[in-house]
Amino acid sequence: MVKPRDESVRARFASELDRNFSVVASAGSGKTTAITQRVLSIARSPNAAETLPRLVVVTFTNRAADEMQQRTRQALLEENLRPEVQTAFNRAFFGTIHSFCMKLLTDFGHYLGLPAPLELVTEDDDLWQEFAQNQTRIGRSLDDKDRAMLLRFVQARDLMELARRAASSILQAPGLSPCPPLDFAEVYQQVDQAGRDNIGKSQAELREWEKRYAGDWEYLRWPVCFTAANARFTQLWQEKFAPLRKWICDAATCVAAEVQRDYLNFRLDHALVTYGDQVALANELLQHPVAAQRIREENFRVILDEAQDTEPLQFSVLLEATRPPEARGLWLQDRQSPPRPGHFCMVGDFQQSIYWERADLNYYRAVHEALIADKHGESLEFAVTFRLDQKQLDFVNETFREILNNKEGQVRFVELQPRPDILPGKVIRVPLAAKELLPEGKKLKDYQKARIEAEYLARWIKNAGLKKLSADSWREVAILCPRKAWLQTTAAALRRVGLPVAIQSERDVKGDSPAYAWLTALLTIMTDPLNAYEIVGALREIFGASDHDLAVFSEGQKARFRIDEILSATGRISSLLRTLAEIRQRAEGLALFDAVTLIIDQTQLRERLLLLPTSEFGDLERELDALLTQAAEAEADGMILAKFAEQVRDDFATPRAVRFSVDDNAIQLITSHKAKGSEWQAVIVPFLARDLRPPSRPYPHFVKSPLNSELIIAFGKEDKSKDLKDAIERAQQQDLERLLYVATTRARQALVVVLDQEIFTNSEGNLPKTAQLRRLIRDKDFYSGEFDQHSSTIDEVLEPSPAVGYASQKNGAELESLTSRELKRAAKRASEFVRK
């Protein structure tokens, strides 16, 4: 058997257990197998029984962790290792960074005085409202004069919201200097050009504002500058206001940091933590002089997967946990006492770093460089791809060799190498001709052009069939888009030509499924019959009770919503409560599976779910059956109804392992972000020339600087310097380039590239500034056959047909109408009414 070219490198990672490695693993290079092989080597070692329980394998999702654990367990069983090794392996940790941090908090949280047990909160709207109502004064960190000055420009509720939006980022209060004096003399010296009065209007506005500033106005809006954004006067205006704006941003950061800490303490008083809290508190533990030593004495051996998606604070937890027990400070800062040999390995790919605002590419680089600079660390590179066939491999190498160029912050391209016995593969170009598709004389909006492209592509796919796509079934065909909203347009077009479709959402969690959310709600109220909040939610969302009927029934007393006893019924709400109470009484004493079956049958949950549109929610009946199977398995483990209800609630925010389509053999529509880690026989990449503007965010908000990762508060566009704006734009463009690398490396046998530049170019023939195609052709204004020059590509053109009509709907998609109150409510996020 011929081995891959980098076999010796892979063997080193698997066998050299006394080394720390940073593995750069290109797309499809088999990193899961490599990690499995390293764990197997640990299991074969003489001290496996002592080492395996200390093993920590951290992955990006629970699903990935489960897959890696099962693959490793199967390999261990096939090796027929000693029983004590198998037992030791069962004590190894496989999970997400948040699960590992929660483990640390459970075992060592008492050093920080944390309550126990801690409960995860994923939806904190109610908790935040309670906290906000209890905040009678903010700005304790400022003196009275500075606090009064800040509140003249920023409302207290905006400062509160800023603290909340900071989420997992730990705000550092800057040293606050005195509020700077203002000098606008140079602004008043400027004069208008002939025939213009914008400078004069701006000066008049400024004079009026200065009077208010010098007076006792409690709240001041910023004065308006009426000159053009690029005018010299505008630049002067912004320059003179800059010191005051920076002072306000610094003061606001001080207050936001104060509120952030207050809210954390409030959550801890309720024994609640967010995902961000788990990591931040674990990091605090590892700076505690006693707790840090105790944790390091556990002798953890960490293997980190998807390192490029790891946040700085998450890196810090894993690195600090693997240092010698006597270590002090932070390793990346002082470079003293590095992770012990063989105790920290990470596997990632700089080219697949696609979350620049959350994960910090520069920090990942710093960890990589620090690790390999140590005498016990080394960098390894997996370049052989076991996914791509030859044509796709050639296309990716030819396209991205100059795009991922290791310049201005962009990553270095790793040339993909073929696997032994590689197959030919194919890359298909699908060019769209504007004169054949766009209606003559009509100026179409962007979404209407997208509808036309989707219609053409749907007909092309139907005509091409599975054979031309080199796919065995429709489920092996995926269409990737950078925006979730674009998927609906494509789905509607595919359905119109009779092709099966399954849309995979960007944030698909179990609670998004009405089958999961509604059953969870019913189990919750059956085991907590006085929980008025959950009961009201179930009545409203599952049974379609109106807010008016609920208000009339309650008479302002939420205690009326109870199902702990069977009461008389005189109206719809009381009748529903009586029915639920009767079901609860009948379920008492039944075995778990029988109780869940009874609740489903008596509430007609299955029938209610069948009313929901399958095109939107998939096969909910099968999802409900999967939950019944889960209940049967839980019963076999001795679980009772109350414990099962708690389990499904705890799993509410975890990713959905399976989303059943009515037809499992369906074309997969998925965002390019979510496609990372997956592969299909055929992948289609449409809308390459479509404008891809980043979403605008309301002010005020935090801005993360790509230059130094500093968090900056922006109350308006004036708070972002030109250098910062340029750096953000460059970071977004580079992120998109790497996202395109991810999208084009998902296809095992056929990659289809839709060339739609004629559809989306402007009147001058130029591509939109933010189009993906512009990134692929290195920021040129128009496409001039770059892909035609690739020997790996072939053209596929659909025979002419009647022109496709353009869309009149703004969303460009045909969604099945919702004809009743229940369907309208169900179209919203189904899990909104379930709270921790």
Buried (B, 14 or more C-beta within 10 A) or exposed (E): EEEBEBEEBBBBBBBBBEBBBBBBBBBBBBBBBBBBBBBBBBBBBEEBBEBBBBBBBBBBBBBBBBBBBEBBBEBBEEEEBEEEBBEBBEEBBBBBBBBBBBBBBEBBBEBBEBBEEBEBBBBBEEBBEEBBEEEEEBBEBBEEEBBEBBBBBBEBEBBBBBBBBBEBBBBEBBEBEEBEEEEBEEBEEBEBEEEEEBBEBBBEBBEEBEEBBEEEEEEEEBBEBBBEEEBEBBBBBBEBBBBBBBBBBBBBBBBBBBBBBBBBEBBBEBEBBBBBBBBBBBBBBBEBEEBBBBBBEBBBBBBBBBBBBBBBBBBBBBBBBBBBBEBEEBBBEEEEBBBBBBBBBBBBBBBBBBBBBEBBBBBBBBBBEBBBEBEBBBEBBBBBBBBBBBBBBBBBBBBBEEBBBEEEBBBEBBEBBBBEEBBEBBBBBBBBBBEBBBEEEEEBEBBBBBBBBBBBBBBBBEEBEBEBBBBBEBBBBBBBBBBBEBBBBBBBBBBEBEBBBBBBBEEBBBBBBBBBBBBBBBBBBBBBBEBBBBBBBBBBBBBBBEEEBBEEBBEEEEEBBBBEEBEEBEEBBBEBBBBBBEBBBEBEEBEBBBBBBBBBEBBEBBEBBEEBBBBBBBBBBBBBBBBBEBBBEBBEEEBEBBEBBBBBBEBBBBBBEEBBBBBBEBBBBBBBBBBBBEBBBBBBBBBBBBBBEEEEEEEBBBBBBBBEEEBBBBBEEBBBEEEBEEBBBBBBBBBBBBBBBBBBBBBBBBBBBBBBBBBBBEEEEBBBBBBBBBBBBEEEBBBEEBBEEBEBBEEBEBEEEEEBEBBEEEEBBBBEEBEEEBBEBBBEEBBBBBBB
